[in-house]
Amino acid sequence: MKSAGVVRKVDQLGRIVLPKSLRKRHQMNEGDPVEILVQGDKIFLERYYPRCLFCGTTEEVLEFKERNICAVCMKDMADSKR
């Protein structure tokens, strides 16, 4: 993993500001969802993409009854009902 060479302080509400150059480079716009990941004592931020509840893919994910399910798993569920 490469350092961006940027240091920011956390404000009173726990917020940090991502520099415009980083947001632009990673195509992040105001209002875009960001996922917070934790591994050991490290915190990672990445653009959020809905994942399938069953297989974890981010391809062709649809929302069904407030759950994210990909087209392949939906088809598998429909086929299993027969």
PDB file of N, CA, C and O in Angstrom:
ATOM      1  N   MET A   1       0.851  -1.167   0.000  1.00  0.00           N
ATOM      2  CA  MET A   1       0.000   0.000   0.000  1.00  0.00           C
ATOM      3  C   MET A   1       0.897   1.230   0.000  1.00  0.00           C
ATOM      4  O   MET A   1       1.912   1.275   0.695  1.00  0.00           O
ATOM      5  N   LYS A   2       0.507   2.224  -0.788  1.00  0.00           N
ATOM      6  CA  LYS A   2       1.324   3.425  -0.964  1.00  0.00           C
ATOM      7  C   LYS A   2       0.732   4.594  -0.183  1.00  0.00           C
ATOM      8  O   LYS A   2      -0.481   4.804  -0.204  1.00  0.00           O
ATOM      9  N   SER A   3       1.571   5.348   0.496  1.00  0.00           N
ATOM     10  CA  SER A   3       1.131   6.527   1.234  1.00  0.00           C
ATOM     11  C   SER A   3       0.785   7.637   0.261  1.00  0.00           C
ATOM     12  O   SER A   3       1.487   7.847  -0.728  1.00  0.00           O
ATOM     13  N   ALA A   4      -0.314   8.360   0.547  1.00  0.00           N
ATOM     14  CA  ALA A   4      -0.697   9.505  -0.278  1.00  0.00           C
ATOM     15  C   ALA A   4       0.080  10.749   0.121  1.00  0.00           C
ATOM     16  O   ALA A   4       0.008  11.770  -0.563  1.00  0.00           O
ATOM     17  N   GLY A   5       0.818  10.677   1.217  1.00  0.00           N
ATOM     18  CA  GLY A   5       1.601  11.818   1.670  1.00  0.00           C
ATOM     19  C   GLY A   5       0.762  12.947   2.234  1.00  0.00           C
ATOM     20  O   GLY A   5       1.189  14.101   2.251  1.00  0.00           O
ATOM     21  N   VAL A   6      -0.443  12.608   2.699  1.00  0.00           N
ATOM     22  CA  VAL A   6      -1.370  13.609   3.221  1.00  0.00           C
ATOM     23  C   VAL A   6      -1.684  13.270   4.673  1.00  0.00           C
ATOM     24  O   VAL A   6      -1.980  12.119   4.995  1.00  0.00           O
ATOM     25  N   VAL A   7      -1.622  14.263   5.542  1.00  0.00           N
ATOM     26  CA  VAL A   7      -1.991  14.084   6.945  1.00  0.00           C
ATOM     27  C   VAL A   7      -3.119  15.052   7.251  1.00  0.00           C
ATOM     28  O   VAL A   7      -3.020  16.240   6.945  1.00  0.00           O
ATOM     29  N   ARG A   8      -4.188  14.551   7.850  1.00  0.00           N
ATOM     30  CA  ARG A   8      -5.328  15.386   8.227  1.00  0.00           C
ATOM     31  C   ARG A   8      -5.676  15.098   9.677  1.00  0.00           C
ATOM     32  O   ARG A   8      -5.489  13.980  10.156  1.00  0.00           O
ATOM     33  N   LYS A   9      -6.185  16.112  10.379  1.00  0.00           N
ATOM     34  CA  LYS A   9      -6.638  15.929  11.752  1.00  0.00           C
ATOM     35  C   LYS A   9      -8.124  15.594  11.756  1.00  0.00           C
ATOM     36  O   LYS A   9      -8.879  16.047  10.896  1.00  0.00           O
ATOM     37  N   VAL A  10      -8.527  14.799  12.730  1.00  0.00           N
ATOM     38  CA  VAL A  10      -9.925  14.460  12.924  1.00  0.00           C
ATOM     39  C   VAL A  10     -10.563  15.618  13.696  1.00  0.00           C
ATOM     40  O   VAL A  10     -10.009  16.068  14.700  1.00  0.00           O
ATOM     41  N   ASP A  11     -11.728  16.107  13.235  1.00  0.00           N
ATOM     42  CA  ASP A  11     -12.373  17.225  13.939  1.00  0.00           C
ATOM     43  C   ASP A  11     -13.194  16.721  15.129  1.00  0.00           C
ATOM     44  O   ASP A  11     -13.217  15.522  15.408  1.00  0.00           O
ATOM     45  N   GLN A  12     -13.864  17.637  15.827  1.00  0.00           N
ATOM     46  CA  GLN A  12     -14.620  17.285  17.037  1.00  0.00           C
ATOM     47  C   GLN A  12     -15.732  16.277  16.776  1.00  0.00           C
ATOM     48  O   GLN A  12     -16.126  15.547  17.685  1.00  0.00           O
ATOM     49  N   LEU A  13     -16.242  16.227  15.551  1.00  0.00           N
ATOM     50  CA  LEU A  13     -17.319  15.293  15.210  1.00  0.00           C
ATOM     51  C   LEU A  13     -16.789  13.998  14.592  1.00  0.00           C
ATOM     52  O   LEU A  13     -17.572  13.158  14.150  1.00  0.00           O
ATOM     53  N   GLY A  14     -15.463  13.835  14.560  1.00  0.00           N
ATOM     54  CA  GLY A  14     -14.869  12.606  14.038  1.00  0.00           C
ATOM     55  C   GLY A  14     -14.676  12.612  12.531  1.00  0.00           C
ATOM     56  O   GLY A  14     -14.446  11.559  11.935  1.00  0.00           O
ATOM     57  N   ARG A  15     -14.765  13.768  11.911  1.00  0.00           N
ATOM     58  CA  ARG A  15     -14.660  13.863  10.455  1.00  0.00           C
ATOM     59  C   ARG A  15     -13.237  14.195  10.014  1.00  0.00           C
ATOM     60  O   ARG A  15     -12.460  14.816  10.739  1.00  0.00           O
ATOM     61  N   ILE A  16     -12.931  13.756   8.798  1.00  0.00           N
ATOM     62  CA  ILE A  16     -11.703  14.167   8.125  1.00  0.00           C
ATOM     63  C   ILE A  16     -12.105  14.647   6.732  1.00  0.00           C
ATOM     64  O   ILE A  16     -13.154  14.270   6.211  1.00  0.00           O
ATOM     65  N   VAL A  17     -11.266  15.474   6.149  1.00  0.00           N
ATOM     66  CA  VAL A  17     -11.519  15.964   4.796  1.00  0.00           C
ATOM     67  C   VAL A  17     -10.538  15.282   3.848  1.00  0.00           C
ATOM     68  O   VAL A  17      -9.327  15.310   4.065  1.00  0.00           O
ATOM     69  N   LEU A  18     -11.079  14.665   2.790  1.00  0.00           N
ATOM     70  CA  LEU A  18     -10.220  14.082   1.767  1.00  0.00           C
ATOM     71  C   LEU A  18      -9.835  15.188   0.788  1.00  0.00           C
ATOM     72  O   LEU A  18     -10.709  15.899   0.293  1.00  0.00           O
ATOM     73  N   PRO A  19      -8.557  15.344   0.504  1.00  0.00           N
ATOM     74  CA  PRO A  19      -8.137  16.398  -0.417  1.00  0.00           C
ATOM     75  C   PRO A  19      -8.803  16.258  -1.787  1.00  0.00           C
ATOM     76  O   PRO A  19      -9.072  15.154  -2.260  1.00  0.00           O
ATOM     77  N   LYS A  20      -9.059  17.409  -2.406  1.00  0.00           N
ATOM     78  CA  LYS A  20      -9.724  17.432  -3.707  1.00  0.00           C
ATOM     79  C   LYS A  20      -8.969  16.592  -4.732  1.00  0.00           C
ATOM     80  O   LYS A  20      -9.586  15.907  -5.548  1.00  0.00           O
ATOM     81  N   SER A  21      -7.637  16.640  -4.695  1.00  0.00           N
ATOM     82  CA  SER A  21      -6.839  15.870  -5.664  1.00  0.00           C
ATOM     83  C   SER A  21      -7.097  14.364  -5.537  1.00  0.00           C
ATOM     84  O   SER A  21      -7.161  13.659  -6.544  1.00  0.00           O
ATOM     85  N   LEU A  22      -7.247  13.867  -4.290  1.00  0.00           N
ATOM     86  CA  LEU A  22      -7.553  12.446  -4.085  1.00  0.00           C
ATOM     87  C   LEU A  22      -8.969  12.112  -4.546  1.00  0.00           C
ATOM     88  O   LEU A  22      -9.195  11.087  -5.189  1.00  0.00           O
ATOM     89  N   ARG A  23      -9.926  12.992  -4.209  1.00  0.00           N
ATOM     90  CA  ARG A  23     -11.311  12.759  -4.627  1.00  0.00           C
ATOM     91  C   ARG A  23     -11.413  12.730  -6.144  1.00  0.00           C
ATOM     92  O   ARG A  23     -12.114  11.893  -6.714  1.00  0.00           O
ATOM     93  N   LYS A  24     -10.711  13.645  -6.788  1.00  0.00           N
ATOM     94  CA  LYS A  24     -10.751  13.707  -8.251  1.00  0.00           C
ATOM     95  C   LYS A  24     -10.097  12.469  -8.862  1.00  0.00           C
ATOM     96  O   LYS A  24     -10.641  11.868  -9.788  1.00  0.00           O
ATOM     97  N   ARG A  25      -8.932  12.092  -8.342  1.00  0.00           N
ATOM     98  CA  ARG A  25      -8.207  10.928  -8.859  1.00  0.00           C
ATOM     99  C   ARG A  25      -9.034   9.650  -8.741  1.00  0.00           C
ATOM    100  O   ARG A  25      -8.963   8.775  -9.604  1.00  0.00           O
ATOM    101  N   HIS A  26      -9.815   9.547  -7.669  1.00  0.00           N
ATOM    102  CA  HIS A  26     -10.601   8.328  -7.423  1.00  0.00           C
ATOM    103  C   HIS A  26     -12.081   8.507  -7.753  1.00  0.00           C
ATOM    104  O   HIS A  26     -12.925   7.713  -7.339  1.00  0.00           O
ATOM    105  N   GLN A  27     -12.379   9.573  -8.511  1.00  0.00           N
ATOM    106  CA  GLN A  27     -13.736   9.850  -9.005  1.00  0.00           C
ATOM    107  C   GLN A  27     -14.772   9.791  -7.889  1.00  0.00           C
ATOM    108  O   GLN A  27     -15.805   9.134  -8.018  1.00  0.00           O
ATOM    109  N   MET A  28     -14.483  10.483  -6.800  1.00  0.00           N
ATOM    110  CA  MET A  28     -15.396  10.552  -5.663  1.00  0.00           C
ATOM    111  C   MET A  28     -16.054  11.924  -5.657  1.00  0.00           C
ATOM    112  O   MET A  28     -15.373  12.949  -5.649  1.00  0.00           O
ATOM    113  N   ASN A  29     -17.376  11.937  -5.662  1.00  0.00           N
ATOM    114  CA  ASN A  29     -18.126  13.180  -5.676  1.00  0.00           C
ATOM    115  C   ASN A  29     -18.891  13.358  -4.368  1.00  0.00           C
ATOM    116  O   ASN A  29     -19.088  12.407  -3.612  1.00  0.00           O
ATOM    117  N   GLU A  30     -19.312  14.577  -4.122  1.00  0.00           N
ATOM    118  CA  GLU A  30     -20.105  14.861  -2.926  1.00  0.00           C
ATOM    119  C   GLU A  30     -21.328  13.948  -2.908  1.00  0.00           C
ATOM    120  O   GLU A  30     -22.032  13.823  -3.910  1.00  0.00           O
ATOM    121  N   GLY A  31     -21.572  13.320  -1.779  1.00  0.00           N
ATOM    122  CA  GLY A  31     -22.721  12.438  -1.626  1.00  0.00           C
ATOM    123  C   GLY A  31     -22.460  10.982  -1.985  1.00  0.00           C
ATOM    124  O   GLY A  31     -23.310  10.129  -1.729  1.00  0.00           O
ATOM    125  N   ASP A  32     -21.296  10.675  -2.577  1.00  0.00           N
ATOM    126  CA  ASP A  32     -20.983   9.283  -2.912  1.00  0.00           C
ATOM    127  C   ASP A  32     -20.794   8.472  -1.629  1.00  0.00           C
ATOM    128  O   ASP A  32     -20.188   8.956  -0.673  1.00  0.00           O
ATOM    129  N   PRO A  33     -21.307   7.250  -1.606  1.00  0.00           N
ATOM    130  CA  PRO A  33     -21.101   6.417  -0.419  1.00  0.00           C
ATOM    131  C   PRO A  33     -19.665   5.902  -0.331  1.00  0.00           C
ATOM    132  O   PRO A  33     -19.053   5.547  -1.339  1.00  0.00           O
ATOM    133  N   VAL A  34     -19.145   5.870   0.890  1.00  0.00           N
ATOM    134  CA  VAL A  34     -17.790   5.380   1.157  1.00  0.00           C
ATOM    135  C   VAL A  34     -17.894   4.290   2.210  1.00  0.00           C
ATOM    136  O   VAL A  34     -18.582   4.454   3.218  1.00  0.00           O
ATOM    137  N   GLU A  35     -17.214   3.186   1.976  1.00  0.00           N
ATOM    138  CA  GLU A  35     -17.225   2.074   2.933  1.00  0.00           C
ATOM    139  C   GLU A  35     -15.993   2.179   3.827  1.00  0.00           C
ATOM    140  O   GLU A  35     -14.894   2.478   3.358  1.00  0.00           O
ATOM    141  N   ILE A  36     -16.189   1.931   5.115  1.00  0.00           N
ATOM    142  CA  ILE A  36     -15.096   1.963   6.086  1.00  0.00           C
ATOM    143  C   ILE A  36     -14.767   0.513   6.443  1.00  0.00           C
ATOM    144  O   ILE A  36     -15.626  -0.227   6.923  1.00  0.00           O
ATOM    145  N   LEU A  37     -13.528   0.121   6.207  1.00  0.00           N
ATOM    146  CA  LEU A  37     -13.074  -1.244   6.472  1.00  0.00           C
ATOM    147  C   LEU A  37     -12.012  -1.199   7.554  1.00  0.00           C
ATOM    148  O   LEU A  37     -11.223  -0.255   7.612  1.00  0.00           O
ATOM    149  N   VAL A  38     -11.985  -2.197   8.403  1.00  0.00           N
ATOM    150  CA  VAL A  38     -11.000  -2.277   9.475  1.00  0.00           C
ATOM    151  C   VAL A  38     -10.282  -3.608   9.378  1.00  0.00           C
ATOM    152  O   VAL A  38     -10.906  -4.660   9.247  1.00  0.00           O
ATOM    153  N   GLN A  39      -8.957  -3.547   9.445  1.00  0.00           N
ATOM    154  CA  GLN A  39      -8.140  -4.761   9.463  1.00  0.00           C
ATOM    155  C   GLN A  39      -7.075  -4.568  10.527  1.00  0.00           C
ATOM    156  O   GLN A  39      -6.140  -3.786  10.356  1.00  0.00           O
ATOM    157  N   GLY A  40      -7.229  -5.294  11.634  1.00  0.00           N
ATOM    158  CA  GLY A  40      -6.309  -5.107  12.752  1.00  0.00           C
ATOM    159  C   GLY A  40      -6.450  -3.695  13.296  1.00  0.00           C
ATOM    160  O   GLY A  40      -7.546  -3.281  13.675  1.00  0.00           O
ATOM    161  N   ASP A  41      -5.345  -2.951  13.337  1.00  0.00           N
ATOM    162  CA  ASP A  41      -5.396  -1.578  13.837  1.00  0.00           C
ATOM    163  C   ASP A  41      -5.393  -0.560  12.704  1.00  0.00           C
ATOM    164  O   ASP A  41      -5.116   0.617  12.933  1.00  0.00           O
ATOM    165  N   LYS A  42      -5.696  -0.997  11.486  1.00  0.00           N
ATOM    166  CA  LYS A  42      -5.715  -0.113  10.322  1.00  0.00           C
ATOM    167  C   LYS A  42      -7.152   0.137   9.847  1.00  0.00           C
ATOM    168  O   LYS A  42      -8.001  -0.753   9.914  1.00  0.00           O
ATOM    169  N   ILE A  43      -7.411   1.360   9.368  1.00  0.00           N
ATOM    170  CA  ILE A  43      -8.717   1.750   8.850  1.00  0.00           C
ATOM    171  C   ILE A  43      -8.545   2.092   7.376  1.00  0.00           C
ATOM    172  O   ILE A  43      -7.648   2.853   7.014  1.00  0.00           O
ATOM    173  N   PHE A  44      -9.401   1.533   6.525  1.00  0.00           N
ATOM    174  CA  PHE A  44      -9.344   1.773   5.092  1.00  0.00           C
ATOM    175  C   PHE A  44     -10.656   2.388   4.636  1.00  0.00           C
ATOM    176  O   PHE A  44     -11.722   2.045   5.147  1.00  0.00           O
ATOM    177  N   LEU A  45     -10.577   3.288   3.683  1.00  0.00           N
ATOM    178  CA  LEU A  45     -11.756   3.866   3.057  1.00  0.00           C
ATOM    179  C   LEU A  45     -11.751   3.430   1.597  1.00  0.00           C
ATOM    180  O   LEU A  45     -10.708   3.445   0.943  1.00  0.00           O
ATOM    181  N   GLU A  46     -12.917   3.040   1.086  1.00  0.00           N
ATOM    182  CA  GLU A  46     -13.014   2.748  -0.338  1.00  0.00           C
ATOM    183  C   GLU A  46     -14.414   3.102  -0.826  1.00  0.00           C
ATOM    184  O   GLU A  46     -15.370   3.125  -0.051  1.00  0.00           O
ATOM    185  N   ARG A  47     -14.514   3.373  -2.110  1.00  0.00           N
ATOM    186  CA  ARG A  47     -15.822   3.661  -2.680  1.00  0.00           C
ATOM    187  C   ARG A  47     -16.727   2.469  -2.427  1.00  0.00           C
ATOM    188  O   ARG A  47     -16.308   1.319  -2.554  1.00  0.00           O
ATOM    189  N   TYR A  48     -17.963   2.751  -2.072  1.00  0.00           N
ATOM    190  CA  TYR A  48     -18.904   1.679  -1.755  1.00  0.00           C
ATOM    191  C   TYR A  48     -19.616   1.210  -3.012  1.00  0.00           C
ATOM    192  O   TYR A  48     -20.132   2.020  -3.782  1.00  0.00           O
ATOM    193  N   TYR A  49     -19.641  -0.077  -3.213  1.00  0.00           N
ATOM    194  CA  TYR A  49     -20.428  -0.709  -4.258  1.00  0.00           C
ATOM    195  C   TYR A  49     -21.278  -1.770  -3.584  1.00  0.00           C
ATOM    196  O   TYR A  49     -20.745  -2.590  -2.836  1.00  0.00           O
ATOM    197  N   PRO A  50     -22.595  -1.781  -3.826  1.00  0.00           N
ATOM    198  CA  PRO A  50     -23.433  -2.814  -3.205  1.00  0.00           C
ATOM    199  C   PRO A  50     -22.934  -4.205  -3.589  1.00  0.00           C
ATOM    200  O   PRO A  50     -22.562  -4.445  -4.737  1.00  0.00           O
ATOM    201  N   ARG A  51     -22.930  -5.110  -2.626  1.00  0.00           N
ATOM    202  CA  ARG A  51     -22.492  -6.495  -2.853  1.00  0.00           C
ATOM    203  C   ARG A  51     -23.665  -7.442  -2.650  1.00  0.00           C
ATOM    204  O   ARG A  51     -24.564  -7.180  -1.852  1.00  0.00           O
ATOM    205  N   CYS A  52     -23.641  -8.542  -3.383  1.00  0.00           N
ATOM    206  CA  CYS A  52     -24.675  -9.556  -3.258  1.00  0.00           C
ATOM    207  C   CYS A  52     -24.607 -10.188  -1.862  1.00  0.00           C
ATOM    208  O   CYS A  52     -23.532 -10.556  -1.388  1.00  0.00           O
ATOM    209  N   LEU A  53     -25.740 -10.303  -1.232  1.00  0.00           N
ATOM    210  CA  LEU A  53     -25.864 -10.897   0.094  1.00  0.00           C
ATOM    211  C   LEU A  53     -25.330 -12.327   0.123  1.00  0.00           C
ATOM    212  O   LEU A  53     -24.785 -12.766   1.136  1.00  0.00           O
ATOM    213  N   PHE A  54     -25.482 -13.049  -0.979  1.00  0.00           N
ATOM    214  CA  PHE A  54     -25.119 -14.468  -1.007  1.00  0.00           C
ATOM    215  C   PHE A  54     -23.701 -14.743  -1.509  1.00  0.00           C
ATOM    216  O   PHE A  54     -22.950 -15.474  -0.865  1.00  0.00           O
ATOM    217  N   CYS A  55     -23.331 -14.166  -2.648  1.00  0.00           N
ATOM    218  CA  CYS A  55     -22.025 -14.513  -3.233  1.00  0.00           C
ATOM    219  C   CYS A  55     -20.977 -13.403  -3.126  1.00  0.00           C
ATOM    220  O   CYS A  55     -19.794 -13.651  -3.363  1.00  0.00           O
ATOM    221  N   GLY A  56     -21.395 -12.182  -2.772  1.00  0.00           N
ATOM    222  CA  GLY A  56     -20.454 -11.099  -2.565  1.00  0.00           C
ATOM    223  C   GLY A  56     -20.047 -10.322  -3.807  1.00  0.00           C
ATOM    224  O   GLY A  56     -19.271  -9.372  -3.702  1.00  0.00           O
ATOM    225  N   THR A  57     -20.544 -10.696  -4.971  1.00  0.00           N
ATOM    226  CA  THR A  57     -20.175  -9.979  -6.189  1.00  0.00           C
ATOM    227  C   THR A  57     -20.752  -8.562  -6.195  1.00  0.00           C
ATOM    228  O   THR A  57     -21.720  -8.268  -5.494  1.00  0.00           O
ATOM    229  N   THR A  58     -20.141  -7.699  -6.996  1.00  0.00           N
ATOM    230  CA  THR A  58     -20.670  -6.336  -7.179  1.00  0.00           C
ATOM    231  C   THR A  58     -21.275  -6.192  -8.581  1.00  0.00           C
ATOM    232  O   THR A  58     -21.695  -5.100  -8.964  1.00  0.00           O
ATOM    233  N   GLU A  59     -21.322  -7.282  -9.340  1.00  0.00           N
ATOM    234  CA  GLU A  59     -21.846  -7.267 -10.704  1.00  0.00           C
ATOM    235  C   GLU A  59     -23.363  -7.458 -10.709  1.00  0.00           C
ATOM    236  O   GLU A  59     -23.877  -8.371 -10.062  1.00  0.00           O
ATOM    237  N   GLU A  60     -24.075  -6.604 -11.434  1.00  0.00           N
ATOM    238  CA  GLU A  60     -25.525  -6.716 -11.635  1.00  0.00           C
ATOM    239  C   GLU A  60     -26.294  -6.901 -10.323  1.00  0.00           C
ATOM    240  O   GLU A  60     -27.159  -7.771 -10.223  1.00  0.00           O
ATOM    241  N   VAL A  61     -25.975  -6.084  -9.329  1.00  0.00           N
ATOM    242  CA  VAL A  61     -26.624  -6.190  -8.027  1.00  0.00           C
ATOM    243  C   VAL A  61     -27.910  -5.363  -8.027  1.00  0.00           C
ATOM    244  O   VAL A  61     -27.911  -4.190  -8.399  1.00  0.00           O
ATOM    245  N   LEU A  62     -28.994  -5.994  -7.606  1.00  0.00           N
ATOM    246  CA  LEU A  62     -30.297  -5.360  -7.517  1.00  0.00           C
ATOM    247  C   LEU A  62     -30.740  -5.350  -6.068  1.00  0.00           C
ATOM    248  O   LEU A  62     -30.305  -6.182  -5.271  1.00  0.00           O
ATOM    249  N   GLU A  63     -31.605  -4.408  -5.727  1.00  0.00           N
ATOM    250  CA  GLU A  63     -32.148  -4.383  -4.373  1.00  0.00           C
ATOM    251  C   GLU A  63     -33.491  -5.100  -4.375  1.00  0.00           C
ATOM    252  O   GLU A  63     -34.366  -4.782  -5.180  1.00  0.00           O
ATOM    253  N   PHE A  64     -33.654  -6.057  -3.485  1.00  0.00           N
ATOM    254  CA  PHE A  64     -34.893  -6.823  -3.353  1.00  0.00           C
ATOM    255  C   PHE A  64     -35.247  -6.883  -1.875  1.00  0.00           C
ATOM    256  O   PHE A  64     -34.505  -7.454  -1.077  1.00  0.00           O
ATOM    257  N   LYS A  65     -36.375  -6.298  -1.514  1.00  0.00           N
ATOM    258  CA  LYS A  65     -36.825  -6.252  -0.117  1.00  0.00           C
ATOM    259  C   LYS A  65     -35.711  -5.775   0.817  1.00  0.00           C
ATOM    260  O   LYS A  65     -35.419  -6.401   1.836  1.00  0.00           O
ATOM    261  N   GLU A  66     -35.101  -4.651   0.443  1.00  0.00           N
ATOM    262  CA  GLU A  66     -34.041  -3.998   1.213  1.00  0.00           C
ATOM    263  C   GLU A  66     -32.775  -4.844   1.355  1.00  0.00           C
ATOM    264  O   GLU A  66     -31.980  -4.621   2.268  1.00  0.00           O
ATOM    265  N   ARG A  67     -32.587  -5.800   0.467  1.00  0.00           N
ATOM    266  CA  ARG A  67     -31.379  -6.634   0.444  1.00  0.00           C
ATOM    267  C   ARG A  67     -30.771  -6.559  -0.944  1.00  0.00           C
ATOM    268  O   ARG A  67     -31.497  -6.452  -1.932  1.00  0.00           O
ATOM    269  N   ASN A  68     -29.449  -6.613  -1.033  1.00  0.00           N
ATOM    270  CA  ASN A  68     -28.759  -6.604  -2.321  1.00  0.00           C
ATOM    271  C   ASN A  68     -28.522  -8.036  -2.778  1.00  0.00           C
ATOM    272  O   ASN A  68     -27.900  -8.835  -2.078  1.00  0.00           O
ATOM    273  N   ILE A  69     -29.035  -8.346  -3.979  1.00  0.00           N
ATOM    274  CA  ILE A  69     -28.897  -9.693  -4.535  1.00  0.00           C
ATOM    275  C   ILE A  69     -28.540  -9.551  -6.010  1.00  0.00           C
ATOM    276  O   ILE A  69     -29.156  -8.764  -6.729  1.00  0.00           O
ATOM    277  N   CYS A  70     -27.546 -10.313  -6.462  1.00  0.00           N
ATOM    278  CA  CYS A  70     -27.144 -10.225  -7.867  1.00  0.00           C
ATOM    279  C   CYS A  70     -28.120 -11.020  -8.744  1.00  0.00           C
ATOM    280  O   CYS A  70     -28.876 -11.862  -8.260  1.00  0.00           O
ATOM    281  N   ALA A  71     -28.078 -10.727 -10.036  1.00  0.00           N
ATOM    282  CA  ALA A  71     -28.986 -11.369 -10.988  1.00  0.00           C
ATOM    283  C   ALA A  71     -28.787 -12.885 -11.014  1.00  0.00           C
ATOM    284  O   ALA A  71     -29.757 -13.631 -11.147  1.00  0.00           O
ATOM    285  N   VAL A  72     -27.550 -13.343 -10.889  1.00  0.00           N
ATOM    286  CA  VAL A  72     -27.264 -14.785 -10.930  1.00  0.00           C
ATOM    287  C   VAL A  72     -27.904 -15.490  -9.730  1.00  0.00           C
ATOM    288  O   VAL A  72     -28.551 -16.523  -9.900  1.00  0.00           O
ATOM    289  N   CYS A  73     -27.733 -14.947  -8.527  1.00  0.00           N
ATOM    290  CA  CYS A  73     -28.313 -15.567  -7.332  1.00  0.00           C
ATOM    291  C   CYS A  73     -29.841 -15.504  -7.368  1.00  0.00           C
ATOM    292  O   CYS A  73     -30.513 -16.435  -6.924  1.00  0.00           O
ATOM    293  N   MET A  74     -30.396 -14.392  -7.902  1.00  0.00           N
ATOM    294  CA  MET A  74     -31.857 -14.307  -8.025  1.00  0.00           C
ATOM    295  C   MET A  74     -32.376 -15.403  -8.939  1.00  0.00           C
ATOM    296  O   MET A  74     -33.390 -16.039  -8.650  1.00  0.00           O
ATOM    297  N   LYS A  75     -31.667 -15.621 -10.055  1.00  0.00           N
ATOM    298  CA  LYS A  75     -32.069 -16.684 -10.983  1.00  0.00           C
ATOM    299  C   LYS A  75     -31.961 -18.047 -10.311  1.00  0.00           C
ATOM    300  O   LYS A  75     -32.852 -18.885 -10.456  1.00  0.00           O
ATOM    301  N   ASP A  76     -30.873 -18.271  -9.576  1.00  0.00           N
ATOM    302  CA  ASP A  76     -30.693 -19.542  -8.864  1.00  0.00           C
ATOM    303  C   ASP A  76     -31.822 -19.782  -7.876  1.00  0.00           C
ATOM    304  O   ASP A  76     -32.313 -20.904  -7.753  1.00  0.00           O
ATOM    305  N   MET A  77     -32.244 -18.719  -7.159  1.00  0.00           N
ATOM    306  CA  MET A  77     -33.343 -18.866  -6.198  1.00  0.00           C
ATOM    307  C   MET A  77     -34.650 -19.177  -6.916  1.00  0.00           C
ATOM    308  O   MET A  77     -35.427 -20.014  -6.456  1.00  0.00           O
ATOM    309  N   ALA A  78     -34.896 -18.515  -8.030  1.00  0.00           N
ATOM    310  CA  ALA A  78     -36.112 -18.770  -8.791  1.00  0.00           C
ATOM    311  C   ALA A  78     -36.130 -20.201  -9.323  1.00  0.00           C
ATOM    312  O   ALA A  78     -37.169 -20.862  -9.305  1.00  0.00           O
ATOM    313  N   ASP A  79     -34.969 -20.681  -9.798  1.00  0.00           N
ATOM    314  CA  ASP A  79     -34.865 -22.045 -10.314  1.00  0.00           C
ATOM    315  C   ASP A  79     -35.038 -23.081  -9.211  1.00  0.00           C
ATOM    316  O   ASP A  79     -35.570 -24.161  -9.466  1.00  0.00           O
ATOM    317  N   SER A  80     -34.603 -22.777  -7.995  1.00  0.00           N
ATOM    318  CA  SER A  80     -34.692 -23.741  -6.893  1.00  0.00           C
ATOM    319  C   SER A  80     -36.123 -23.914  -6.392  1.00  0.00           C
ATOM    320  O   SER A  80     -36.433 -24.914  -5.746  1.00  0.00           O
ATOM    321  N   LYS A  81     -36.999 -22.949  -6.682  1.00  0.00           N
ATOM    322  CA  LYS A  81     -38.393 -23.042  -6.252  1.00  0.00           C
ATOM    323  C   LYS A  81     -39.184 -24.021  -7.109  1.00  0.00           C
ATOM    324  O   LYS A  81     -40.283 -24.429  -6.733  1.00  0.00           O
ATOM    325  N   ARG A  82     -38.638 -24.397  -8.248  1.00  0.00           N
ATOM    326  CA  ARG A  82     -39.357 -25.300  -9.165  1.00  0.00           C
ATOM    327  C   ARG A  82     -39.186 -26.723  -8.797  1.00  0.00           C
ATOM    328  O   ARG A  82     -39.726 -27.604  -9.467  1.00  0.00           O
TER     329      ARG A  82
END
